[in-house]
Amino acid sequence: MSKPVRLPSKPSPSKHKRQVTPYSPQDWDSRFVLGRLHQYSTPQDIYSPKSMGVKSRPRPLQRAGGFPARRAENASNKNLGTKQRQSQCFSARGQQRAANPKAESDNLITQRTVNMLRKEVVYLWSANGVASEYQKAYFESISHLQMAPYIQALAVEIDKLYNRNSPVQGLNKVIKKREAHIEKLRNAQEVDEAEAREDLNRLRDLTLAVGESATNMRKQLVNNCGSSKDQRIKKIKRLPIMYEGTNYLIKMMSDTEFLSESGYGKIFAIRRLNDPFLLAAANPQAVTKGTSKRTQITVLKQKESTAELPVSSQLLKRIKA
């Protein structure tokens, strides 16, 4: 009997497929291959938050009704006194700040910035010879501002000081120029009429410039106060213009008295006191109408004081303003 002939079998499709490595039942990913799920265990899961060291954020406490515990406490503490409610509010704010270290660090950085800017502006004031009265008045004028506008005001003042266009710098600059010119007049011995006229007109201009610079400086402080009803504005308007420990506006009333006995007094009629703009020299005849005997005696001695030192209309308007 002949053996049966074995026909060649068809190639199995499984042989052409990619060989898949078997998965153990303990592996978590085996559920996708074997189609079955085993009991989940947190310690065995390497991707769990606890295994990776991630701490979960605590949730706020909830009461039975679903409202937050803080609202429930506030509702239950309505019958408490005002001081007790305030103490609880302050303690809650302290807890919020402690729970929010970023806000606390931002406040710390802001305070350090303010202290740094204050030291910088005080250093620049001292380097430019600014009086302490102005420094106190400036800080008082911006004390009502909040943190951001306060920092901006200090930064603007520092920028003006560096660029040398601050009103207080302009005032000190004009005062120094006037003092130097007065010293020049004091040391002059013999002058002619043309030179004397030029020097005294220069003195008028510098005296007027001091008054205008003082007004601009006070306007800056008034603008910093903001509201026109602020009580600090009255103090600012009465702020003395201090220079080397003296009120310079009062000093200007008497620091030209030496001119009446100098070579300038022989050419023009100059009062000894209360004439910083030398208006008496513009009309010599009006000087004799003064009630002061000292003034009349001084004019009688100035027999040669016949020249006039007129005041321009533009300068007169600036003086009256």
C-alpha positions as CSV (number, residue, x, y, z in Angstrom):
1,M,0.0,0.0,0.0
2,S,1.5,3.3,-1.1
3,K,1.9,6.1,1.4
4,P,-0.4,9.0,1.1
5,V,1.1,12.1,-0.6
6,R,1.4,15.1,1.8
7,L,0.4,18.2,0.0
8,P,2.4,21.4,0.9
9,S,0.6,23.4,3.4
10,K,-0.1,27.1,3.0
11,P,2.2,29.4,4.9
12,S,0.7,30.5,8.1
13,P,0.1,34.2,8.3
14,S,1.3,34.3,11.9
15,K,4.8,33.5,10.7
16,H,5.0,36.8,8.8
17,K,3.8,38.8,11.8
18,R,6.1,40.6,14.3
19,Q,7.0,38.3,17.1
20,V,5.5,39.8,20.3
21,T,7.3,39.2,23.6
22,P,4.9,37.7,26.2
23,Y,3.9,40.0,29.1
24,S,3.7,38.8,32.6
25,P,0.4,39.2,34.4
26,Q,2.1,41.4,37.0
27,D,3.0,44.1,34.5
28,W,0.5,47.0,34.5
29,D,0.6,47.4,30.7
30,S,-0.4,43.7,30.2
31,R,-4.1,44.8,30.3
32,F,-3.9,46.1,26.8
33,V,-2.5,42.8,25.4
34,L,-4.3,40.2,27.5
35,G,-7.6,42.1,27.7
36,R,-7.8,41.8,31.5
37,L,-7.3,44.2,34.4
38,H,-5.8,43.2,37.6
39,Q,-6.2,45.0,41.0
40,Y,-4.4,48.4,41.0
41,S,-1.8,48.9,43.7
42,T,-0.4,52.4,44.3
43,P,3.1,51.3,45.6
44,Q,3.6,49.2,42.5
45,D,2.7,52.1,40.1
46,I,6.0,53.9,39.3
47,Y,4.1,56.8,37.7
48,S,1.9,57.6,40.7
49,P,2.3,61.0,42.3
50,K,3.5,59.5,45.6
51,S,6.1,57.4,43.8
52,M,7.4,60.4,42.0
53,G,7.5,62.6,45.1
54,V,4.7,65.0,44.1
55,K,2.7,66.5,47.0
56,S,-0.9,67.2,46.3
57,R,-2.4,70.6,47.1
58,P,-4.6,70.5,50.2
59,R,-8.2,71.3,49.4
60,P,-10.2,73.8,51.6
61,L,-12.4,72.4,54.2
62,Q,-16.0,72.0,53.3
63,R,-19.0,71.9,55.6
64,A,-22.0,69.7,55.2
65,G,-24.0,72.4,53.2
66,G,-21.2,72.7,50.6
67,F,-20.0,76.1,51.7
68,P,-16.3,76.8,52.6
69,A,-15.4,76.6,56.2
70,R,-14.4,80.3,56.3
71,R,-17.8,81.4,55.2
72,A,-19.4,79.2,57.8
73,E,-17.2,80.6,60.5
74,N,-18.1,84.2,59.4
75,A,-21.8,83.3,59.5
76,S,-21.5,81.8,63.0
77,N,-19.5,84.8,64.3
78,K,-22.0,87.5,63.5
79,N,-22.8,87.9,67.2
80,L,-19.1,88.5,68.2
81,G,-17.8,92.0,69.1
82,T,-16.1,94.3,66.7
83,K,-12.6,93.8,68.2
84,Q,-13.0,90.1,68.1
85,R,-14.0,90.2,64.4
86,Q,-11.1,92.5,63.6
87,S,-8.6,90.2,65.4
88,Q,-10.0,87.2,63.4
89,C,-9.7,89.2,60.2
90,F,-6.1,90.3,60.9
91,S,-5.2,86.7,61.8
92,A,-6.8,85.4,58.5
93,R,-4.8,88.0,56.5
94,G,-1.6,86.9,58.2
95,Q,-2.3,83.3,57.3
96,Q,-3.0,84.4,53.7
97,R,0.4,86.2,53.5
98,A,2.1,83.2,55.0
99,A,0.4,80.9,52.5
100,N,1.5,83.2,49.7
101,P,5.2,83.6,49.9
102,K,5.4,85.2,46.4
103,A,3.3,88.2,47.4
104,E,5.4,88.6,50.5
105,S,8.7,88.5,48.5
106,D,7.2,91.0,46.1
107,N,6.4,93.4,48.9
108,L,9.9,92.9,50.3
109,I,11.5,93.7,46.9
110,T,9.3,96.8,46.5
111,Q,10.2,98.1,50.0
112,R,13.9,97.6,49.2
113,T,13.5,99.5,46.0
114,V,11.9,102.4,47.8
115,N,14.7,102.5,50.4
116,M,17.3,102.5,47.7
117,L,15.6,105.3,45.8
118,R,15.3,107.4,48.9
119,K,19.0,107.0,49.7
120,E,19.9,107.9,46.2
121,V,17.8,111.1,46.1
122,V,19.0,112.2,49.5
123,Y,22.6,111.7,48.4
124,L,22.0,113.8,45.3
125,W,20.3,116.5,47.3
126,S,23.2,116.7,49.7
127,A,25.8,116.8,46.8
128,N,23.9,119.8,45.3
129,G,23.6,121.6,48.6
130,V,19.8,121.3,49.0
131,A,18.5,122.4,52.3
132,S,17.0,119.9,54.7
133,E,13.7,121.9,54.8
134,Y,13.1,121.2,51.2
135,Q,13.9,117.5,51.6
136,K,11.3,117.2,54.4
137,A,8.8,119.1,52.4
138,Y,9.3,116.9,49.3
139,F,8.8,113.7,51.2
140,E,5.7,115.1,52.8
141,S,4.3,116.1,49.5
142,I,4.5,112.6,48.1
143,S,3.6,110.7,51.3
144,H,0.0,110.2,50.3
145,L,0.9,108.3,47.1
146,Q,0.7,104.6,46.8
147,M,3.7,102.4,46.2
148,A,3.9,102.5,42.4
149,P,3.3,106.3,42.0
150,Y,5.7,106.9,45.0
151,I,8.5,105.0,43.3
152,Q,7.8,106.9,40.0
153,A,8.0,110.3,41.8
154,L,11.3,109.4,43.3
155,A,12.6,108.1,40.0
156,V,11.6,111.3,38.2
157,E,13.3,113.5,40.9
158,I,16.5,111.4,40.6
159,D,16.4,111.8,36.8
160,K,16.0,115.6,37.0
161,L,18.9,115.8,39.5
162,Y,21.2,113.8,37.2
163,N,20.2,116.0,34.2
164,R,20.5,119.1,36.3
165,N,17.0,120.4,35.5
166,S,15.4,120.1,38.9
167,P,13.7,123.3,40.2
168,V,15.7,123.2,43.4
169,Q,19.0,122.9,41.5
170,G,18.0,125.9,39.4
171,L,17.2,127.9,42.5
172,N,20.6,127.1,44.1
173,K,22.4,127.9,40.9
174,V,20.7,131.4,40.6
175,I,21.4,132.1,44.3
176,K,25.1,131.3,43.8
177,K,25.3,133.6,40.7
178,R,23.7,136.5,42.7
179,E,26.0,136.0,45.6
180,A,29.0,136.1,43.3
181,H,27.7,139.3,41.6
182,I,27.2,141.0,45.0
183,E,30.7,140.1,46.0
184,K,31.9,141.7,42.7
185,L,30.0,144.9,43.5
186,R,31.3,145.0,47.0
187,N,34.9,144.8,45.8
188,A,34.5,147.4,43.1
189,Q,36.3,150.7,43.9
190,E,35.8,153.2,41.0
191,V,33.2,152.7,38.3
192,D,31.8,154.9,35.6
193,E,28.1,155.4,34.9
194,A,27.9,153.0,32.0
195,E,29.6,150.2,33.9
196,A,27.5,150.9,37.0
197,R,24.3,150.8,35.0
198,E,25.2,147.4,33.5
199,D,26.1,146.0,36.9
200,L,23.0,147.2,38.7
201,N,20.7,145.9,35.9
202,R,22.4,142.6,36.2
203,L,21.7,142.6,39.9
204,R,18.0,143.3,39.2
205,D,17.8,140.4,36.8
206,L,19.4,137.9,39.2
207,T,17.2,139.1,42.1
208,L,14.1,138.5,40.0
209,A,15.4,135.1,38.8
210,V,15.7,134.0,42.5
211,G,12.1,134.9,43.1
212,E,10.9,133.1,40.0
213,S,13.0,130.0,40.8
214,A,11.6,129.9,44.3
215,T,8.0,130.0,42.8
216,N,8.7,127.2,40.4
217,M,10.2,125.1,43.2
218,R,7.1,125.6,45.4
219,K,4.8,124.8,42.4
220,Q,6.5,121.4,42.0
221,L,5.7,120.6,45.6
222,V,2.1,121.8,45.3
223,N,1.6,119.6,42.2
224,N,2.9,116.6,44.1
225,C,0.2,117.1,46.7
226,G,-2.5,116.5,44.1
227,S,-5.6,117.8,45.8
228,S,-6.0,121.6,46.1
229,K,-7.7,121.1,49.5
230,D,-4.6,119.5,51.0
231,Q,-3.5,121.2,54.2
232,R,0.1,120.6,53.3
233,I,-0.2,123.2,50.5
234,K,-0.3,126.0,53.1
235,K,3.0,124.8,54.6
236,I,4.6,124.6,51.2
237,K,3.5,128.2,50.3
238,R,5.2,129.3,53.5
239,L,8.3,127.2,53.0
240,P,11.4,129.3,53.6
241,I,14.1,129.4,50.9
242,M,17.1,128.4,53.0
243,Y,20.7,129.0,51.8
244,E,23.6,128.4,54.1
245,G,21.4,128.5,57.2
246,T,19.5,131.7,56.4
247,N,16.2,132.6,54.7
248,Y,17.5,134.0,51.5
249,L,14.3,135.9,50.6
250,I,14.7,137.9,53.8
251,K,18.4,138.4,53.3
252,M,17.8,140.0,49.9
253,M,15.9,142.9,51.6
254,S,19.1,144.1,53.2
255,D,22.1,142.7,51.4
256,T,22.4,145.6,49.0
257,E,22.7,148.3,51.7
258,F,26.4,148.8,51.0
259,L,25.6,150.1,47.5
260,S,24.4,153.5,48.9
261,E,27.8,154.2,50.4
262,S,29.8,152.8,47.5
263,G,30.7,154.3,44.1
264,Y,27.3,153.1,42.8
265,G,25.6,155.3,45.3
266,K,27.4,158.4,44.1
267,I,25.9,157.9,40.6
268,F,22.4,156.5,41.4
269,A,19.9,157.1,44.3
270,I,19.9,153.8,46.1
271,R,18.1,153.0,49.3
272,R,19.8,151.2,52.2
273,L,17.0,148.7,53.0
274,N,13.9,147.1,51.5
275,D,14.8,147.8,47.8
276,P,16.1,144.5,46.3
277,F,15.1,145.6,42.8
278,L,16.6,149.1,43.1
279,L,13.4,150.8,42.1
280,A,14.4,154.0,43.9
281,A,17.1,154.5,41.4
282,A,14.5,154.7,38.6
283,N,13.0,157.8,40.2
284,P,15.4,159.6,42.4
285,Q,12.9,162.3,43.4
286,A,10.6,159.7,44.9
287,V,13.2,158.7,47.5
288,T,12.9,161.9,49.4
289,K,9.2,161.2,50.0
290,G,10.1,158.3,52.3
291,T,9.0,158.6,55.9
292,S,12.3,157.3,57.3
293,K,14.7,160.0,58.4
294,R,17.6,157.7,57.8
295,T,16.6,157.5,54.1
296,Q,16.2,161.3,53.8
297,I,19.6,161.9,55.3
298,T,21.2,159.4,52.9
299,V,19.6,161.1,49.9
300,L,20.8,164.5,51.1
301,K,24.4,163.2,51.2
302,Q,24.0,161.9,47.6
303,K,24.0,165.3,46.0
304,E,25.6,164.0,42.9
305,S,23.0,161.2,42.5
306,T,21.3,162.7,39.5
307,A,21.4,159.8,37.1
308,E,18.4,157.5,36.6
309,L,18.3,153.8,36.3
310,P,15.0,153.1,34.5
311,V,13.1,149.8,34.7
312,S,11.8,148.3,31.5
313,S,8.1,147.6,31.3
314,Q,8.8,143.9,30.7
315,L,10.9,143.7,33.9
316,L,8.3,145.6,35.8
317,K,5.6,143.1,34.8
318,R,7.7,140.2,35.9
319,I,8.3,141.9,39.3
320,K,4.6,142.5,39.8
321,A,3.7,138.9,38.8
